[in-house]
């Protein structure tokens, strides 16, 4: 697992790291790390049991605590991205925060607050140790906060009261009740360097509680008087108290909108509040002066965070999957990302591997940068779900087919829809393909069972191919010939020669409806998945069967809560809905109605590996067997939403319908079912992506930590490599480092070469080490500062070994594409830098 794209926020809270340069967002049961300075995103490589509910970062930025909806927590080392401990709080956690001194951790636990010692502070075997329980609330606690000196904790509950507890017992001090609200407390916080408290209720009421010391007489516990002594010694102590007045009561007045979240930046005393109508507002407290208000979403804002300097605000809406970082002083966006509103249906890589396109049921086509993980542009021209995506060979355009009856071509450079192709009569397209030249575009129809052919340059309809008796499920062009292969629900495969005649040149009958089709990159073989769970292989162009596979057992289906039979009986009608060959054509990737993606060996027809897409128990059909304890007369208890999030009126009202006031009282929420709708391999062959219910899940080969030496003897050691480099024998040191297969030694040997010696070393380098050398150059061209040095190496290798690379293209194609991708990225970045410098120099030299 490498990264998760296509979704940026699904629930829980968002938090900034202590340095304020990075943002953490919960995406299902994973955490995505957004680096706002370097403009990169990366998903942490571990999962929780179910959807994440709360997160907290320690003040030093080393520890990250993640808690899911069921109370299971994961403690991880944030810089190293490693899970350290898994723990169960045994109840749902509504809020969790580290103390300012970093020694304690406060967690809401139903009607009480638990204080734990921060793991790692004491060198003990027990990583989680309970320090104290703070009781007093009559309903579940919803929020909490620490004082600046870590002595007091304020906790707000659903009983419309807030209570202040002391961390350590104070003689004469009892939990102080702050009770002046009418609805449940949504946020409470201490003021900066003070014990003053701010509480915010759901109805939009803000109260400022002033702290003061009150002198009281308490019995001296250190005295030696007996219990019956009425004249026991007493001492006067000053205990903290809190009070408010009518002047300290304020109202937000947001047109009957309710408060959903809030955060206080204590050093600047700026309060940020989010509301159910998608508006957020900034107030300066305690004066309660409105600084800024803005509507950023059509749905409720579910979480808000502020960085350490108070300049950036993070706003999240789980309903839309939207995440924004707003700089309120300059009123500009630092980050603006949004995933697909519904599932992602199709996905495709660009020929150079820099971009990744995805299409969803919301009718949007999004382009994602594979290096940074961010969405580059969103095309919203389609009016229905996108069913097909394909890049032209040059990578300058991406084509999409939709159920709205159009095929659209989008420019990946200017980001515009420059061509729209339609059929003579209204149709719904379910498949899409383009030839190697990018001139012909074909789309399969689901209603009239026809295949429409357009010219991309003119946008005109060239031909209409008829012959199928059912909806066309998949299309594929031959990589070198003008030959089109189509599959349909009429249980047939047809091979069409577009320039000869309209009749099918070859037709093969299948045993069941064809669902998916994939053609090998060299055009010698196709794979077809049928509805009866058979994966068939055929040679091209003869369409002679080369073997079949029974794949129903490989799906490893899970049982849904609504299923009346076991998962074994559900195999009928389940199959792979997406197929994709690797760039070298040796392996086949398949995904379908399961949480697993299967990798097959094309020649031997065997299953090599299964990749688990998710282990999120919040989704349906994850388990093979269901727990009978959740069965009841009213149905499965897992389907009952008991968090009261949908009981509010504004959650049920559909604002799209005029005159609706009460909403749909019978509205229900169902759990999404895990499935894989599309798979695609990167051109380099080192990574693939799966379009799933959770988003775009990326897997890649990570060989940075793999020690795989070959041809070793007693003289091949790291010491001998360094000795050869010290005496100037770079070629021997380079060969020894390749035999050790140590990445750092190889890089050191390459960088020890003088620029004038590079052509001679490249010429004398054995072809046996050519592929790992190209892979090293691809990595270093993308991240190294010595760009000119590695460009000399690349040019010298291609000059001396270019013919060998061309003659053995299948072997070197992944490495060459990685080099091409790195060169394209560097060319684009240098071009942008030169443009900025040119305009800056023109401005400075102007009069």
C-alpha positions in Angstrom: 0.0 0.0 0.0 1.3 3.4 -1.0 -1.4 6.1 -1.0 -5.1 6.7 -1.0 -6.4 9.3 -3.5 -9.9 10.2 -4.6 -11.0 10.9 -1.1 -9.7 13.6 1.3 -12.1 13.5 4.3 -14.9 11.1 5.4 -15.5 12.0 9.0 -13.8 12.6 12.4 -11.7 15.6 13.1 -8.8 17.3 11.2 -5.8 18.5 13.1 -2.6 20.4 12.4 0.8 19.1 13.4 2.5 21.2 16.1 4.8 22.9 13.5 1.7 24.1 11.6 3.0 22.9 8.2 1.1 19.7 7.9 -2.5 18.6 8.2 -3.9 15.2 9.2 -7.3 14.1 7.9 -9.3 11.0 8.6 -10.3 9.1 5.4 -12.4 6.1 6.5 -10.1 4.0 8.7 -6.9 5.6 7.4 -5.1 8.9 8.0 -3.9 11.1 5.2 -1.0 13.4 5.8 -1.1 16.7 3.8 2.3 18.5 3.6 1.2 22.0 2.9 4.7 23.4 2.4 6.1 20.8 0.0 2.6 20.3 -1.6 2.5 16.5 -1.1 0.1 14.0 0.4 0.8 10.6 1.8 -1.5 8.1 3.6 -0.2 6.4 6.7 0.4 2.7 6.1 -1.8 1.3 8.9 -5.5 1.0 9.5 -8.0 1.0 12.3 -10.8 -1.5 12.8 -13.6 0.9 11.7 -14.0 4.6 10.7 -11.8 7.0 12.6 -13.7 9.3 15.0 -11.0 11.3 16.8 -7.3 12.1 16.5 -4.8 13.9 18.7 -1.1 14.8 18.3 1.3 15.2 21.3 2.8 18.6 21.8 6.2 17.5 20.6 4.7 16.0 17.4 6.1 12.5 18.0 3.0 10.6 19.0 -0.3 10.4 17.1 -3.3 8.7 18.7 -6.1 7.5 16.5 -9.4 6.3 17.9 -12.2 4.7 15.8 -15.9 4.7 16.3 -15.8 1.5 18.4 -13.2 2.8 20.8 -10.2 0.9 19.4 -7.1 3.1 19.4 -3.8 3.0 17.5 -0.8 4.8 18.9 1.8 5.6 16.3 5.1 7.4 15.8 4.2 10.2 13.4 7.7 11.0 12.0 8.5 7.3 11.3 4.9 6.5 10.4 5.0 3.3 12.4 2.1 1.9 14.6 3.5 1.3 18.2 0.5 0.0 20.1 -3.2 -0.9 19.7 -5.5 -0.4 22.6 -9.2 -0.7 23.3 -11.0 2.1 25.4 -14.1 -0.1 25.4 -16.4 2.8 24.6 -16.9 5.4 21.9 -14.5 8.3 22.4 -16.0 11.7 21.5 -12.8 13.7 22.3 -9.2 13.1 23.2 -6.4 15.6 23.9 -2.9 15.6 25.2 -2.0 17.9 28.1 0.2 20.9 27.3 3.1 19.4 29.2 2.7 16.2 27.3 2.6 14.0 30.3 -1.1 13.0 30.3 -3.9 12.1 27.9 -7.5 13.0 28.6 -10.2 10.8 27.0 -14.0 11.0 27.1 -15.5 7.7 28.2 -19.3 7.8 28.2 -20.2 9.8 31.4 -16.7 10.3 32.7 -13.3 11.5 31.7 -10.3 9.2 31.9 -6.8 10.6 32.3 -4.0 8.3 31.1 -0.3 8.7 31.4 1.2 9.5 28.0 3.0 6.4 26.7 6.8 6.8 26.5 7.1 9.3 29.4 7.9 6.6 31.9 10.2 3.7 30.9 7.7 1.0 31.9 6.5 -2.1 30.2 2.8 -0.9 30.3 2.3 1.6 27.5 -1.1 2.7 28.6 -1.7 3.2 32.3 -4.8 4.9 33.8 -4.0 7.8 36.1 -7.4 9.0 37.2 -11.2 8.9 36.5 -13.2 12.1 36.7 -16.9 11.6 37.2 -19.9 13.9 37.6 -21.7 14.2 34.3 -25.1 12.6 33.9 -24.9 12.2 30.1 -22.0 11.3 27.8 -19.2 13.8 27.7 -18.8 15.4 24.2 -15.7 17.7 24.5 -12.9 18.6 26.8 -9.8 20.9 27.1 -6.7 21.4 29.3 -5.6 24.5 31.1 -2.3 26.0 30.2 -0.6 24.7 33.3 -2.1 21.2 32.9 -3.8 21.5 36.4 -7.5 21.6 35.3 -9.7 19.9 32.8 -13.0 21.4 31.5 -15.4 18.9 30.0 -18.7 19.6 28.3 -21.5 17.1 28.1 -24.8 16.5 26.4 -26.6 17.5 29.6 -26.0 21.2 28.7 -23.4 21.6 31.5 -19.7 21.9 31.7 -17.6 20.7 34.6 -14.1 21.7 35.7 -12.0 19.0 37.3 -8.6 19.2 38.9 -6.0 16.7 37.6 -4.6 16.1 41.1 -6.7 16.3 44.3 -6.9 19.8 45.8 -8.0 20.1 49.4 -11.5 21.5 49.5 -12.0 21.6 45.7 -14.9 19.8 44.1 -15.7 19.7 40.4 -17.2 23.0 39.5 -20.4 23.0 37.4 -20.9 25.6 34.6 -24.6 25.4 33.9 -26.2 28.2 32.0 -26.8 26.6 28.6 -30.1 25.2 27.1 -28.6 22.7 24.7 -25.7 20.3 24.7 -22.1 21.7 24.8 -20.3 21.5 21.5 -17.0 23.1 22.5 -15.3 24.3 25.7 -11.8 25.7 26.1 -9.6 27.6 28.6 -8.3 31.0 27.7 -4.6 31.7 27.0 -2.4 31.8 30.1 -5.6 32.0 32.2 -8.2 29.8 33.9 -11.1 31.7 32.2 -13.3 29.3 30.3 -15.4 29.6 27.1 -18.3 27.3 26.4 -20.4 27.1 23.2 -23.7 25.2 23.0 -25.3 23.8 19.9 -27.9 26.6 19.7 -25.2 29.2 19.1 -24.7 30.6 22.6 -21.2 31.6 23.8 -20.5 32.1 27.5 -17.4 33.6 29.0 -16.7 32.3 32.5 -14.3 34.4 34.6 -12.1 32.7 37.1 -11.5 34.1 40.6 -10.2 32.8 43.9 -12.5 32.4 46.9 -11.2 31.9 50.4 -12.9 29.1 52.3 -12.4 27.4 55.6 -11.5 23.7 55.4 -10.6 21.2 58.1 -6.9 20.8 58.6 -6.1 17.2 57.7 -2.7 17.5 59.3 -4.1 18.3 62.7 -4.1 15.8 65.6 -7.7 16.5 66.8 -10.1 13.7 67.1 -13.2 13.2 65.0 -15.5 14.1 67.9 -13.7 17.3 68.6 -16.1 20.1 67.6 -13.3 22.7 67.8 -11.2 21.0 65.1 -8.6 23.2 63.5 -9.5 24.8 60.2 -7.4 26.6 57.7 -8.2 29.2 55.1 -7.4 28.3 51.5 -8.0 30.0 48.2 -10.0 27.8 45.8 -10.6 28.7 42.2 -14.2 29.5 41.2 -15.9 30.6 38.0 -18.9 32.9 37.2 -20.5 34.6 34.3 -23.0 37.5 33.7 -25.4 38.7 31.2 -22.7 40.8 29.6 -20.6 37.7 29.0 -23.4 35.9 27.0 -23.2 36.2 23.3 -25.2 34.7 20.3 -23.9 33.9 16.9 -27.2 34.6 15.0 -26.6 32.5 11.9 -30.2 32.3 10.6 -31.2 29.4 12.8 -28.1 27.4 11.9 -26.7 25.2 14.6 -23.1 25.0 15.8 -21.3 21.9 14.7 -17.6 22.6 15.6 -15.4 25.3 17.0 -11.7 25.9 17.8 -10.0 28.6 19.8 -6.5 29.9 18.9 -5.4 30.8 22.4 -2.4 33.0 21.7 -4.4 35.4 19.5 -7.8 34.8 21.2 -9.5 34.2 17.9 -12.4 31.8 17.9 -13.5 29.9 14.7 -17.0 28.4 14.6 -18.6 26.2 12.0 -22.3 25.9 11.4 -24.7 23.5 9.8 -25.4 25.8 6.8 -21.8 25.6 5.6 -20.7 29.0 7.1 -17.7 29.6 9.3 -17.1 32.7 11.3 -14.1 34.2 13.1 -14.6 36.1 16.4 -12.2 37.9 18.7 -12.9 37.0 22.3 -13.7 38.1 24.9 -15.0 41.2 23.0 -17.0 39.0 20.6 -16.2 41.1 17.5 -16.8 39.4 14.2 -13.6 39.4 12.1 -14.6 37.3 9.2 -17.5 35.2 7.9 -17.6 33.0 4.8 -19.8 30.3 3.3 -17.5 27.5 2.0 -19.8 24.5 1.6 -23.4 23.6 0.8 -23.4 21.1 3.7 -22.5 21.3 7.4 -18.9 21.8 8.4 -18.0 18.8 10.5 -14.5 19.8 11.7 -12.4 22.9 12.0 -8.7 23.3 13.1 -6.2 26.1 13.3 -2.4 25.9 12.9 0.1 27.1 15.5 0.5 30.6 14.1 -3.2 31.1 13.7 -2.9 32.0 10.0 -4.4 28.9 8.4 -7.8 27.4 9.1 -8.7 23.8 8.1 -12.3 23.2 7.3 -13.8 19.8 6.6 -17.2 18.6 5.4 -17.7 14.9 5.6 -21.0 14.9 3.6 -19.3 16.3 0.5 -15.8 14.8 1.2 -14.4 18.4 1.1 -11.2 19.7 2.8 -10.2 23.3 2.7 -7.2 25.2 4.2 -8.1 29.0 4.3 -5.7 31.8 5.1 -8.1 34.3 6.6 -5.8 37.3 6.6 -5.2 37.3 2.8 -8.6 35.6 2.1 -7.0 32.9 -0.1 -7.0 29.1 -0.3 -3.9 27.2 0.7 -5.5 23.9 -0.1 -8.9 23.1 -1.8 -9.5 19.4 -2.3 -12.7 17.4 -2.8 -13.2 13.7 -3.8 -15.9 12.1 -5.7 -19.3 12.5 -4.1 -20.2 8.8 -4.9 -18.0 5.9 -5.8 -15.2 6.0 -8.4 -16.2 3.9 -11.4 -13.2 4.0 -13.7 -9.5 5.0 -13.5 -6.7 5.3 -16.0 -3.0 6.3 -16.0 -1.5 8.7 -18.5 1.2 7.3 -20.8 4.0 9.0 -18.9 2.6 8.0 -15.5 2.4 11.6 -14.2 -1.4 11.9 -14.2 -4.2 9.6 -13.1 -7.8 10.2 -14.2 -10.8 9.0 -12.3 -14.5 9.1 -13.1 -17.4 8.6 -10.7 -21.2 8.4 -10.4 -21.3 12.1 -9.7 -20.5 12.8 -13.4 -17.1 14.4 -12.6 -13.7 13.5 -14.2 -10.8 14.3 -11.9 -7.1 14.4 -12.8 -4.7 13.4 -10.0 -0.9 14.0 -9.8 0.7 10.7 -9.0 3.7 12.3 -7.4 1.9 14.6 -5.0 -1.4 12.8 -4.7 -3.4 16.1 -5.1 -6.3 16.6 -7.5 -5.1 18.9 -10.4 -8.4 19.7 -12.1 -12.0 18.6 -12.1 -14.2 18.5 -15.2 -17.9 18.8 -14.5 -19.4 18.7 -18.0 -21.0 15.3 -17.8 -24.6 15.1 -16.5 -24.6 11.4 -15.5 -22.1 8.8 -14.2 -18.8 8.3 -16.0 -18.4 4.7 -17.3 -15.2 4.9 -19.4 -11.9 6.6 -19.3 -8.9 6.4 -21.6 -5.9 8.6 -22.4 -4.7 9.1 -26.0 -1.2 7.8 -26.7 0.4 11.3 -26.6 -1.1 12.0 -23.2 -2.4 15.4 -24.2 -6.0 14.5 -23.9 -8.2 12.2 -21.9 -11.5 10.8 -23.2 -14.6 9.9 -21.1 -17.8 8.2 -21.8 -20.9 8.7 -19.7 -24.5 7.5 -19.3 -25.7 10.9 -20.5 -25.0 9.8 -24.1 -21.8 11.8 -24.7 -18.1 11.1 -25.2 -16.0 14.1 -24.2 -12.4 14.9 -24.9 -10.5 17.0 -22.3 -7.3 18.8 -22.8 -4.8 17.9 -20.1 -2.7 21.0 -20.8 -5.3 23.8 -21.0 -7.9 21.9 -18.9 -10.9 22.4 -21.1 -13.4 20.3 -22.9 -12.4 20.7 -26.6 -14.6 18.0 -28.2 -18.0 16.5 -27.5 -19.1 13.5 -29.5 -22.8 12.3 -29.5 -24.8 9.6 -31.2 -27.6 10.2 -33.7 -30.2 9.1 -31.1 -30.1 9.2 -27.3 -27.9 6.4 -26.0 -26.1 5.4 -22.8 -22.5 4.5 -23.2 -20.9 1.8 -21.1 -17.5 1.3 -22.6 -14.8 3.3 -24.4 -11.6 2.7 -26.4 -9.3 4.6 -28.7 -6.7 3.3 -31.2 -3.0 3.7 -30.9 -2.9 6.9 -33.1 -5.6 8.5 -31.1 -7.6 9.3 -34.3 -10.5 6.9 -33.8 -12.8 6.8 -30.7 -15.2 3.9 -30.1 -18.0 3.7 -27.5 -20.3 0.8 -26.8 -24.0 1.4 -26.3 -26.1 -0.2 -23.6 -29.5 0.2 -25.2 -29.2 -0.3 -29.0 -26.2 -2.7 -28.7 -24.2 -0.7 -31.3 -20.7 0.5 -31.4 -20.2 4.2 -32.5 -17.0 5.3 -34.1 -15.9 9.0 -34.2 -13.0 10.9 -35.5 -11.3 12.8 -32.6 -9.9 15.6 -34.9 -13.3 16.5 -36.4 -15.7 15.1 -33.7 -17.9 13.7 -36.4 -19.5 10.2 -36.4 -17.6 8.0 -38.8 -19.3 4.7 -38.5 -21.9 2.7 -36.6 -21.1 -1.0 -36.1 -24.0 -3.4 -35.4 -23.9 -7.1 -34.7 -24.2 -7.6 -31.0 -27.5 -8.8 -29.5 -26.9 -7.4 -26.0 -25.3 -4.4 -24.3 -21.7 -3.9 -25.2 -19.8 -4.4 -22.0 -16.1 -3.8 -23.0 -14.0 -2.6 -25.9 -10.3 -2.9 -26.7 -8.1 -1.8 -29.6 -5.1 -3.7 -30.9 -2.0 -1.7 -30.0 -0.5 -1.8 -33.6 -3.4 -2.6 -35.9 -6.8 -1.1 -36.7 -8.6 -4.0 -35.1 -11.3 -3.6 -32.5 -12.4 -6.4 -30.1 -15.7 -6.1 -28.3 -17.5 -8.2 -25.7 -21.2 -8.2 -24.9 -23.9 -9.6 -22.7 -25.0 -11.8 -25.7 -22.2 -14.3 -24.6 -19.9 -13.5 -27.5 -16.6 -11.9 -28.4 -16.3 -10.2 -31.8 -13.2 -9.0 -33.6 -13.8 -6.1 -36.1 -11.5 -4.8 -38.8 -12.5 -1.1 -39.1 -11.0 -0.3 -42.4 -12.0 -3.5 -44.3 -15.7 -4.0 -43.8 -18.4 -3.7 -41.1 -18.8 -7.5 -40.6 -17.1 -9.2 -37.7 -14.0 -10.9 -38.8 -14.0 -13.4 -35.9 -16.7 -14.4 -33.5 -16.4 -16.6 -30.4 -19.3 -17.8 -28.3 -18.9 -17.8 -24.6 -20.6 -19.8 -21.9 -22.0 -16.8 -20.2 -22.3 -13.0 -20.4 -19.0 -11.2 -20.8 -18.4 -8.6 -18.2 -14.8 -7.4 -18.6 -12.1 -7.4 -21.3 -8.3 -6.7 -21.3 -5.7 -6.9 -24.1 -2.0 -7.4 -23.5 0.2 -4.4 -24.4 1.9 -6.4 -27.3 -1.5 -7.4 -28.7 -1.0 -11.2 -28.7 -3.6 -12.1 -26.0 -6.8 -11.1 -24.5 -8.5 -12.0 -21.2 -12.3 -12.1 -20.8 -14.2 -12.4 -17.5 -17.7 -13.9 -17.7 -20.7 -13.9 -15.4 -20.3 -17.6 -14.5 -17.0 -17.0 -12.8 -14.7 -18.1 -15.6 -11.6 -16.1 -16.7 -10.8 -17.0 -20.3 -7.7 -16.3 -22.4 -7.6 -16.1 -26.2 -4.9 -15.5 -28.8 -5.2 -12.5 -31.1 -6.2 -12.3 -34.0 -7.2 -16.0 -34.3 -9.3 -15.9 -31.0 -8.1 -19.4 -30.1 -8.6 -20.4 -26.5 -5.4 -20.6 -24.5 -6.9 -21.6 -21.2 -9.5 -20.8 -18.6 -9.5 -20.2 -14.8 -12.3 -20.7 -12.2 -12.1 -17.6 -10.1 -15.0 -17.7 -7.8 -13.0 -19.0 -4.9 -10.4 -16.3 -5.5 -13.0 -13.6 -4.8 -13.3 -14.6 -1.2 -16.6 -12.9 -0.8 -17.9 -11.4 2.4 -21.4 -11.7 3.8 -23.6 -8.7 3.9 -25.9 -8.1 6.9 -28.9 -8.3 4.6 -27.9 -11.7 3.1 -29.9 -14.7 4.1 -27.4 -17.3 3.0 -23.7 -17.8 3.7 -20.9 -16.2 1.6 -20.2 -19.6 0.0 -23.7 -19.7 -1.5 -23.3 -16.1 -2.8 -20.6 -17.0 -5.3 -23.2 -17.5 -8.1 -23.2 -14.4 -10.3 -20.1 -12.9 -8.7 -17.1 -12.3 -11.0 -14.3 -9.9 -11.8 -15.7 -6.6 -13.3 -12.3 -5.2 -14.3 -9.2 -6.6 -15.8 -5.8 -5.1 -16.7 -2.5 -6.6 -18.0 0.9 -5.4 -16.7 3.0 -3.4 -19.2 5.1 -6.4 -20.1 2.0 -8.6 -20.6 3.2 -11.3 -18.2 0.7 -10.8 -15.4 -3.0 -10.0 -15.2 -4.7 -7.9 -12.5 -8.4 -8.5 -11.7 -10.9 -6.8 -9.4 -14.6 -7.2 -8.7 -17.2 -7.4 -6.0 -14.8 -8.2 -3.3 -12.3 -6.6 -1.0 -9.4 -8.4 -2.7 -7.6 -7.7 -6.0 -6.0 -10.8 -7.5 -2.8 -11.0 -9.5 -2.5 -13.9 -12.0 0.4 -15.2 -14.0 -0.7 -14.9 -17.7 1.3 -17.8 -19.1 1.0 -20.3 -16.3 -2.6 -19.3 -15.4 -2.1 -19.4 -11.7 -3.0 -17.0 -8.8 0.1 -15.3 -7.5 -1.1 -12.9 -4.8 -4.2 -11.3 -3.4 -4.1 -7.6 -2.3 -6.5 -6.6 0.5 -8.0 -3.2 -0.3 -9.4 -2.5 3.1 -10.1 -4.0 6.5 -12.7 -1.3 7.5 -15.5 -3.0 9.5 -17.7 0.1 9.0 -18.4 -1.1 5.5 -20.6 -4.0 4.7 -19.6 -7.4 3.3 -16.2 -7.3 5.1 -16.6 -10.5 7.1 -17.1 -14.0 5.8 -19.2 -14.9 8.8 -21.6 -12.7 10.8 -21.8 -12.6 14.5 -25.2 -13.9 15.6 -25.3 -11.7 18.7 -26.2 -8.7 16.5 -29.3 -10.5 15.2 -32.6 -9.2 16.6 -36.3 -9.1 15.7 -35.8 -5.6 14.3 -33.0 -6.8 12.1 -29.2 -6.6 12.4 -28.1 -4.3 15.1 -25.1 -3.2 13.1 -27.5 -1.3 10.8 -28.8 0.8 13.6 -27.2 4.2 13.9 -27.1 5.0 17.7 -24.9 8.1 17.6 -27.9 10.5 17.2 -26.2 12.3 14.3 -29.3 11.8 12.1 -31.9 12.7 14.7 -31.6 16.5 14.1 -34.1 18.2 11.9 -31.5 19.8 9.6 -30.1 16.3 8.9 -33.4 15.1 7.5 -34.5 18.2 5.5 -33.8 18.1 1.8 -33.2 21.7 0.9 -33.4 20.9 -2.8 -37.2 20.6 -2.5 -39.2 23.9 -2.0 -41.5 24.1 0.9 -40.0 21.2 2.9 -40.0 21.8 6.6 -40.2 18.6 8.5 -38.1 16.4 6.2 -38.2 12.7 5.7 -38.7 11.2 9.1 -38.1 7.7 7.7 -34.7 8.5 6.2 -32.1 5.8 6.9 -28.4 5.4 6.3 -26.9 2.2 5.0 -23.4 1.0 5.2 -21.5 1.0 1.8 -20.4 -2.3 0.5 -16.7 -2.8 -0.3 -16.0 -3.5 -3.9 -13.4 -2.8 -6.6 -14.9 -1.3 -9.8 -11.7 -0.7 -11.9 -8.0 -1.5 -11.9 -5.2 0.0 -13.9 -1.4 -0.5 -14.1 1.0 2.4 -14.3 3.1 2.5 -17.5 6.2 1.7 -15.5 4.7 -1.5 -14.2 5.8 -0.7 -10.6 2.5 0.4 -9.3 -1.2 -0.1 -9.9 -4.4 1.6 -8.7 -7.8 0.2 -7.8 -11.0 2.3 -7.8 -12.8 1.2 -4.7 -15.6 2.2 -2.4 -13.1 4.1 -0.3 -11.4 5.9 -3.1 -8.3 5.3 -5.3 -6.0 2.8 -3.5 -2.5 2.8 -4.8 -0.1 -0.1 -4.5 3.6 0.0 -5.6 6.8 -2.0 -5.4 8.9 -0.7 -2.5 12.4 -2.1 -2.8 14.2 0.6 -0.9 14.7 -1.6 2.1 15.2 -4.9 0.3 18.6 -6.5 0.5 18.8 -8.9 -2.5 22.4 -9.6 -3.3 23.6 -11.9 -6.1 26.9 -13.4 -7.4 28.5 -12.9 -4.0 31.9 -14.2 -2.9 34.2 -13.4 0.0 35.6 -10.3 -1.6 32.2 -8.6 -2.2 31.8 -6.5 0.9 30.9 -2.8 1.6 34.5 -2.2 2.9 35.9 -3.3 -0.5 33.4 -1.1 -2.3 34.5 1.9 -0.3 38.2 1.0 -0.7 37.8 0.8 -4.5 36.2 4.2 -4.6 38.9 5.7 -2.4 41.7 4.6 -4.8 39.7 5.9 -7.8 38.6 2.6 -9.3 35.0 3.7 -9.8 34.1 0.9 -12.3 35.1 -1.8 -9.9 33.3 -0.1 -7.0 30.2 0.3 -9.1 30.2 -3.4 -10.1 30.7 -4.5 -6.5 27.9 -2.3 -5.3 25.6 -3.7 -7.9 26.5 -7.3 -6.8 25.6 -6.3 -3.2 22.5 -4.6 -4.4 22.7 -1.9 -1.8 21.0 1.3 -2.9 23.2 3.7 -0.8 26.4 2.0 -2.0 25.3 2.2 -5.6 24.4 5.9 -5.3 27.8 6.6 -3.6 29.6 4.8 -6.4 27.8 6.6 -9.1 28.3 10.0 -7.5 32.0 9.3 -7.1 32.4 9.4 -10.9 33.9 12.5 -12.5 31.8 14.1 -15.2 34.5 13.6 -17.9 34.7 9.9 -17.0 31.0 9.2 -17.4 31.0 8.2 -21.1 33.9 5.7 -20.7 32.2 4.1 -17.6 28.9 4.0 -19.4 30.5 2.3 -22.4 32.3 -0.3 -20.2 29.3 -1.0 -18.0 28.0 -4.6 -18.5 24.5 -4.9 -20.0 23.8 -7.2 -17.0 23.7 -4.1 -14.8 22.0 -1.8 -17.2 18.4 -2.2 -15.9 19.3 -1.5 -12.2 21.4 1.5 -13.4 18.4 2.9 -15.3 16.1 2.4 -12.2 18.7 4.3 -10.1 18.8 7.1 -12.6 15.0 7.4 -12.6 14.9 7.7 -8.8 17.7 10.2 -8.6 16.5 12.4 -11.5 13.3 13.0 -9.6 14.7 13.8 -6.1 18.4 14.5 -6.4 19.9 18.0 -6.5 22.6 16.9 -8.9 20.4 17.2 -11.9 23.1 18.0 -14.5 25.3 15.1 -13.3 22.5 12.5 -13.7 21.5 13.9 -17.0 25.1 13.2 -18.2 24.7 9.6 -17.0 21.4 9.2 -18.7 22.6 10.5 -22.0 25.8 8.4 -21.9 23.9 5.2 -21.2 21.3 5.7 -23.9 24.0 6.6 -26.5 26.1 3.5 -25.8 23.3 1.0 -25.0 20.3 2.4 -26.9 20.2 -0.3 -29.5 20.3 -3.0 -26.9 17.4 -1.3 -25.0 15.3 -1.1 -28.1 15.9 -4.7 -29.1 14.9 -5.8 -25.6 12.0 -3.4 -25.1 9.8 -5.6 -22.9 12.6 -6.0 -20.3 13.6 -2.3 -20.2 10.2 -0.6 -20.8 9.3 0.0 -17.0 12.7 1.5 -16.3 12.7 3.7 -19.4 9.2 5.0 -18.6 10.3 5.8 -15.1 13.2 7.8 -16.6 10.8 9.5 -19.0 8.5 10.4 -16.1 11.3 11.9 -14.0 12.6 14.0 -17.0 9.1 15.3 -17.7 8.7 16.4 -14.1 12.0 18.2 -14.1 11.3 19.8 -17.5 8.0 21.2 -16.2 9.5 22.5 -13.0 12.4 24.1 -14.7 10.0 25.6 -17.3 7.9 27.2 -14.5 11.0 28.5 -12.8 12.3 30.1 -16.0 9.0 31.7 -16.7 8.8 33.3 -13.2 12.4 34.5 -13.5 11.8 36.0 -16.9 8.8 38.0 -15.7 10.7 39.0 -12.5 13.6 40.3 -14.6 11.3 42.1 -17.0 9.6 43.8 -14.0 12.9 44.8 -12.4 14.4 46.1 -15.6 11.3 48.2 -16.5 11.4 52.0 -15.9 
